[in-house]
Every structure is written in structure tokens, then in C-alpha cells.
Amino acid sequence: MSKIDDMISLNTPSETQANLGLQLKTRRKWSNHSRAETARLSGVPAPTIRRFEDSGEISLRQFLMLCHVYGDLSLFDNVFPQPAARSIDELVAAVKKSEKR
């Protein structure tokens, strides 16, 4: 797969935002939680939850707070994966660089 293929998405960022809001709403209702209960559990204000469910608009921090309650934060561990080494020399250099940190 080329780098261009990796970047192709069928959804726009706006469509993805709206879809995430709907996913939260579905998950919240499946859990039989009101927005007030979700606000209590997550620390995200109920009006913000409503805006997110309706439009997909939310801050990253508040989104992660909701994911902590209803999702799996570990899914974000590889959102920006490190490129694979193309040679042994690149691999050795990457390992040395990570050891210095």
C-alpha cells in the first residue's frame, strides 16, 4: 500500500465528527444514561454532550473524557503510527533515538 492509499478516506472530517456524535448518542442510550448522567460520569457538561451528539462539535479533551466512559482510550495509541524502518540502519537509529528519551 502506498502512502497515498493510507491517506484516502471515504469520509470527510466533518462527516467523521457527525458520525462520532451519533455513535456516542447510540452508546449513551444503549447504556440507558441521560445526558445528565453522562455529564456526571464524564465531567463533560450536558449542553456540550448535546452539541456533540447533534453536530459532532466538541473539544478533543472532552471527547477523550467521553471515550474514557464509553469507549476505549487505548484505540488512540496508534492514531499516528511511527513509520516503519526501511533498512537496518534506520531501525538502529530509531532505537537509539528512543533510548535517549
Beta strands, then each sheet from edge to edge (+ up, - down):
end
